[in-house]
């Protein structure tokens, strides 16, 4: 979600997560690993020759047995649950959705539905790595800035929430055209020459810091329950992350036996939410909470009976999107941040799934596809865009299963659950203080991830200290000052539309901090090593991989088709013929049985 997640999923020389305990493959694989038992011993040795070097059970182009694919696909759904559910719970109050909790549940279902479609497109036609797409926190700051404009204020008796949603939809759709152009035109490589870790760090840090108010508002409804949720997340994700829980399993080779799974490390957020939710239910049943307490579990229980069983999100379901220049320009800052954060995810995902570093045409295509999916999200009305999730990349490192097919199975589950109205309604009933506890830990991680980009920068340099520190402070100070009621009309140029554009941009902390960091980092003299470019580029270009360049070929024979068309050789998003050297199935020691196809 969020940030240049490359730092969260930093990889060691063996391609797994840096924590030693994380390098051990999760033994859930034993549940169905007997499907290939009929192969000869010699074939098995050949299949695993390169993969054992990295500890991978299944590499990116391998297709695990069907049951295992479904299990790992559902795991990806659970892993992205926390980040995805947080976005609509933050956005809908700002849209003044009020007590219309059925509509809130439909927005939640829509965002899961769009995430599933975006993941399928990205894994098939985009980067073609096992990478999950979902809602992005980078769009929240400009969204809040737009909804803070006087005409969208909740207490003025103005338009209903659908009007506000349509304004956000239009802003996302038009602003995402920038990402489409940047990706498919190939100018991304040119841009990255000027955007390094010292620009990314304050931009992403401000994404997390700008959301502390929402975290405090939700958590403040009952700090006791919020602290319980925070404590459980920390307990599961940090203190118990190496603890293995036995589960019964069965295989033809071993019969009935126990398999051990690091469940706390895999699902800390969902386990913490379920535990706190159950605790709130017990206290509600015992009438410990007052009738007005938002920690009660029965305050929104009627949404389950009122919600539809089946809902099919479609473009224009909230009405025709509206467009204003101020909203579009403000949203562009979120698009640029989201685009940058995804690039690090591409390289990290390639590293963990046993693929070579993504070539330029694959990155260009991935960024372009992500922009198209943001346009789709805007058209359907998820209230947000689409970006890559580092949480799911971390799950690959833990399970040592980098199969593209597993992520595609997870995408199918997202789509199905997104169309089940009762599922979205169930999420709405989560008590506010439980959500607040999740927000506190999640936003803290986003801010810390932004700071982690400084690991490549020389922080003994006064130049770098002033660039980072000044960017962060001004990214907090200017929006704070602009948001004061007495400064509501401080920007008056004589052109109301232009005034509105400036106000939206200055209320977006990540835009203010990012622009300041960009200007200072590219104008104050400093070496590439001092600015962190050398260390960053080294991290993005690992030298030991397990799959051929055909990982990034398009499916259904599209690569061969494009190579036969002369003009396609000049398109920066088409795989050149030179990249199609030896397929995984042709190389010695490849997994010919399990690499069934490249679709």
N, C-alpha and C positions, 0 to 999 in steps of 0.2 A: 503494500500500500504505500506508497508514501515515501519519497526520499530516494536517495541513491542507495537502495537496499543492499548494494554490493557489500557493505560493511557488516550487515547483519548476518549474511551468509558467507563471510570470508572463508575461503577454502584453503586447506593445507596442500602440501605436495601430493598427497594421495587422493585429492579430489573430494574428500569428505569434509564435514564441519571441523573447525579447529579443536573443539573439545574432544578429548580422547575418548570419552564415553560415547560420544555421538558417532564415532567411526564404526562401532559395532553394528552390523546389520540386524534389524529387528526380526525376531524369529517368527513373526506372523507369516512369513513366506512359507513356513513349513505346513501351513494349513492346506495348501493345494499344490505344493511343489512336486507332487508325485506324478503330475500329468506327463512329464517327459522321462519317466523311469524306464520306458521301454527302449530308449536309445542305448547304443553300445557304449562300453566304457571308453573306448578310443574316441568316439564322437564327443562324449562329455568333456574329455580332456581338451579336445580341440576347441570346443565352444567356449571354454572358460579361460583360455590362455591369456588373452589380453585383459578380460574383464576382472579376473582375480587381482590383477595389478592394482585396480582401483577399488576393489571390493564391491563392485556393482552386481546386484542380482539380475537386473534387466537394464540394458542400455536404452537409449532414446528410441531406436527403431525396433526394439524387440516387443513382441506381443505376449504378455503373460497369459496363463490360463484364465478362462472366462470368470470363474468365481473370484480369483485373486484380483482381477481387473476391477470388478465391482466393489470389492472391499476397499481397495486402495482409492478408487474413485470416490466412494463415500467419505473416506478419510479426507480427501482434498476438500470436499464440501464442508466438512466440520472445521477444517483448518481455516478456511476463509470466512467462516461464520461471523466471528467476532468483529472483524474489520468491516464487513459488509453491512451487518445489522446496525453498526454505529452511525453510519452516514445518514440513512433516512430518519433515525431517531433524533439526529441533530438538526436536520434540514426542515422537517415538517413543523416543529414549533415556530421556526422563523417565518414559515409561510402562513402562519396564523391558522393552522388547520384545526386548532381548538379541540373540541370534544368529538369531532368526527373521526373516531378511532377506526371505523370500518375503512374509510378512505386511507388512513395511515397504514393499515394492514395491506391495502392494495398497492400502495407505493413500495412497501417492503417486498411484496411479491414481484413487482415490476423490476426492481433492482436485481433480484436474484435471476429472473428470467433473462434480462439483458446480459448479465455477467456470463451466463451459460452460453448464449449465442456468441458473445465476443470471444470467449475461450475457444469455442469450436473454430471460428474463423482464424484466430491467431495461430492455433496449432496446425491448421490445415493449409492456410494460404499466407500466413504472416511469417513469424520467426521459425515456425515448425519445431519448436522445442516444447517440452512438457511444462508450460508456463500458464498459470491461471490468471485470468483477467477479472477485475472487480472494481467496485467503487473506489474513488480516489479522494483523499483528504485535501489534495492540492486545490480542488475546486471549491472548498468550503469558504475560504476567506473571501474570494470575489463574490460568491453567492450571498454571504451575509452582508457584504458591502452594498450589493444591489438591493437586497430586501430592506436595507436600512434607509433607503431613499424615502422622502416624505410621502410620496404617492403610494407607497407600499406599507406604510405604518399600520400596525394591527389595531391601534386604538383610535383610528380616525373614522371608523365606519366605512372604510374604503372597499375595494373589490374583495371577492372571496378568494380562498386559497388557490383555486384553479387559475385565476388570473395571474397570481404571483408565480405559480408553477410554469405557466406558458411563457412568462418573461424569461425565466431561467432556461427553459427549453430552447428558446430562440437564441439566447446568448451562447449556450453550449454548442448549438449546431453551427452557427456562423463562425465562432471562434475556433472550432475544431477544424475548419477548412485550412487554417494556418498549419496545423499538424499534418494534414493530408498533403499539402503542398511541400512542406519541409521534407516529408518522408519520400514521396514519389518523385520529387525533383532531384534528390541527391545532394541538397545543400546542407544536409545535416553534418557531414564531415567538415565542411567549412566552418559551421557554427561552433563545433566542439573545439576548434583551435583557440577559441577565446573564452570558453566556459570550462573552467577547471574546478578542482575541489574547493578552492577558496571562494568561488561564487556559489557553488552548490550548497556548501555548509550553512551559511546564514539563511539561504532561501528555504531550505528544508527545516531548519531549526525554528524558523518563524511560523511554519505551518503548525507545529506542535504548541509553541508558546501562545499563539493567537487564539487557541481553543480552550485555554484554561478556564475562562469564564463559564463556558457551557459545562465543563466538568464539575466546577464548583456548584453550579445551579442544580444539577441533577443529584450530586452527592449530598448537597446540603439539605435535601428533603428528609434525610435520616442518616446522619453521619455514622451511626453505629453499624447499620447494615452495609454502608459503603465501605467502611474500614474492614468489615468481615470479608467482603468481596475482594478487596485489595490484598488482604492477608492471604486469602486462599489462592489467588493468582500467583503471588510471590512464592507461596509454599509449594504449589504444584510445579511451577516453571523453573524454580531455582533449587530449592532444598530437596525436592523429591524427583528431580528430573532423571536421575539414574536408577530409580527404583523400578524394578520389573514386577508386573502383576501376572500371575499364572492364569491362563485361560485354557479350557479344554479344547482339544483339536483332534482331528482324525485324518489320517492318510493311509493309502493302501500299503505303503512300505512300513510304516510304524504302527498302524492301528490307532487305538485311542491313546493319546498322550497329552502332556501339558505343553503349551507354548507360552513364552514369556514376552510381554509387550510393555514398552515404556509409555504407558497410557498417560501418565502425568505430564511427560515432556511433549507428547503429541497433541494433547487437548487441554492445556491448562485453563484457557478462557471458558470453554464450554463446560468443563467440570466445575469451575468456580461459580459460574452463573447458575447451573443446575442446583448446586449445593445451597447457595444463598437463596435462591428462589424457593427451594423446599423449606428452608428455615423460615422464610417469610410466611409461607403457607401455614406452617405449624403455629406461629405466633398469631396469625390472623384467625385461625380456628379457635385459639384460646382467648381471643378478644384482648390480646395484649396491646394492639395498636388501636388508636382512636378511629372513628369512622372517617375522618378527613385525612388520615395519615396515608401518604403516597407509598408507604412500604407495604400496604395491604395488597393481597393478591386478588381480591374480589372487586376492586374499584372499576375494572374494565372487563369483567368476565362476560358481559353481555355481547361483546364483540364476536365471541366464538359462535354464538347462535345466529348473529346477524350477518356474518360474513358468508360469501358465496362458497360453495364447494369448489367450483371450477370458475376461473377467470382467465381470459386470454388477453394479455397486454398487446396493444396494437398502436401504431402511430396515430397521434391525434386523439388518444383516449380522453385527454383532459381538455381538448379543444385545439384550435389552430395556434401554434406558437407565435409569439410576437417578438419583434426585434427592435432594439434601440441601440444607438451607437455607444452610449456610455456603458451599457451592460456588456456589449460585445468586447470592447477594449479592456474592460475590467476582467472578463473571463479569460482573455488571451494570456494573462499572467499565470493563471492556473493551468492552462494548456501547456505552456512552455515548461513549467515546473514538473508537471506530470510526465511530459515527454522525456525530460532529462532523467527523472528517477527510474524510468523503465529501461534505459540503456544499460545501467549497471546490472539490472536484473537479468538481461539477456546473457551477459557474459558469465554471471554467477550460475545461472541455470545450465548453460552449456558445460561449464566446468563440472558441476555435480552430476550431470546426466551422461557423462562420457562422450560429449560431442566436441568437435573442434571449435575454436572461437568463431563467432558468427562473422561471415564475410560481409563486406560493405553492402552488397545488394540485399542480403537477408535483413540487416538492420534497417536499411531504408524501407524495405517492404513492411517490416514489422511496425515501424513508426507510422507509416501510411495507413495500414490496416487498423491500428489503434485509433487513429483519427477518424476513420470511417465508422468505427464502432462507437466513438463518442457522438458522432452525428446521429447514429441509430438510437443511442441512449437518449439523446435530446428529443428526437422525434417521438419515441414511445412515451417519454415522460418519467424517467427514473429520478429526475431531480439532480443528477450527477453524471459523470462521464465514465471512462474506463481506463484502467491502468494495470500494470503487472503487480503481482503480489509476492513479496519476499517470504511470507509465512509458508507458502506452499513450496517454495524452493527449499526452505529449511527442512520440510517434511521429506523431500527427496534425499537430502543428506542423511536423515535419520534412518529411513527405511532402506536406503541404497537401491531403490527402484526408480529409475529415470525414464520409464516407458512413457512415450507420448500417448499411448492408448489409454493408460490409467487416467490421465488428466481429461481426456475426451469423455471417458465414462463419468467422471465427476461433473463435467459440463452438462451432460445429459441429465444428471440428477438435479442440477441447479434449475434447468429448464422445467422439469416436471414439477419440482417443489414450488417454482415460481408461479405455476398455473393452478396450484392448489390454494384457494383462498383461505382455507382454514389454517394452513401452515403460517402464512403471514399474520393472520389474526392471533395465533398463539404467541408469536414474538412480541406483539403489542402489549400483551398482558404482563410482560416482565416488569417488576416494580422499578420505579425511577431510581431509588438509591442503589439498586443492583447495577443498573446501567451506568450510574455515576461512578461507581467503583471501577467498572471496566474502562470508562473514559479516562479516569485519572492515570491508570497504568498505561493505557494505550497512547495517550498524548505525550506522556513522559518519554515513552520509547521513541516516538517520532522525533521529538526535540533532540534526544540523545543520539539518534541515528544521524541527524544532521551534523551534530558536532563530531561524530566519528569520522566524517570525511576529512577532518583535519589531521588524521594520522599520516597522511601523505605530505603534509605541509610542514615547513620548518617553523615551528611555533616559538623558537628562540629569536626570530626575526621581528624587530619592531614594526617593520613594514606590514607583515602578515597580521600582527596583533591589532594594529589600527584598522586594517581592512575588515577583519572579522568583527571586532568589538563595535566599531562605529556603525557597521551595517545592521547589526542586531539591535542596537539601542535605537537607532533612527527608525528601524522597522517596527518598533513598539511605540516610540514616542509620537511620531507623526499621526498614525491612525488614532491613537488615544486623544490627541489634541483635536483632530478633525471631528471626532465623535462627540465632543462636548456640545451640549445644547446651545451655548452662547456663540459657538462657532459654526452653527448650521448654515449661515449665509455669508461666511467669511470669504468664499471664493465668488467673486462677481466680476466677470470680464465683459459683461454686456451681451454675451451670447449664452442663453440658458442651457442649450444643449452641450456646449463646450464646458460650461461650469459643471454640469452633471458628470461628464467624462472625467474631469480632474478630481472631483470628489470621490468617485468610485475607485479610481486608481490610488489616491492617497489614503483611502480607508483600508486598502489591501496591504497588510504588513509585508507579506512575502514579495509583493511587487516592489515596494519601496526598498526593502533590504536587498533584494536581488539586483535591482538596478544600480544601487549605490556600490555594492560589491563588484559588479561587472565593470563599472567605470573606474573605480579605484584600482582593481587588480590589473586592468589593462592599460593604465596610464602611469602608475607609480613604477619606477624601474625595479626589476627583480629578475633573477634567473629562473629558468624552467624548473630546476631542482628546488629552488627556494619556494616557488609557487605550488609545488606538488605535482607538476605534470609528469615528471619522470617516474615517480613511484606509482602514480595512478595508472599510467599507461602500461607499466610492467604488470600491475595487478589484473588489468583487463586483457592481457595477452598470455595466458598460460601456454606452455609448450608441450604438454603431454596429454594426449587425447585417445579416445577408444573407438571413434567412428570416423568414417570418411566424409568428404565434403558433400556427398550426396544427401546427407541429413537435411540440407537446406534446399534441395531440389523441390520444385512444386509437384503436387500429386497429379494423378490422372493423365500423365503424359504431357502436361503443360510445358515442362521444361524443354522437352524435345520439340514441341510445337514452336515455342518462342525461338529456339535456336535455328529453326528452319526459316524464320522470317528475318531478313537482313536488318530491318529497322529496329528490331528488338535488341540488337547488340548495343544500341546506344541508349537504351532505357536503363537507368541506374538501379532499378528494382528487379531486373530479370537476371537469373543465374546465367553467367557466361559459360560457353562450352568448355573453357579451360578448367572450370571448377569441377567438372564432372569426370573425375579421374577414374577411380576404382570404387565400385559400390562396396558396401559392407559385406554383401554376400560373396563378392569376388575375392576379397582379401584373404590371405592365409590366416587361419585361426578365427575366422568370423563365425557368427552363430547362424548358420544357414537354415537350421530348422526353425528357430524361434523368430528370426527376422523374416516373417512371412511376406510382408509387403511394405512399401514405403508410403502408404496413404495416411 
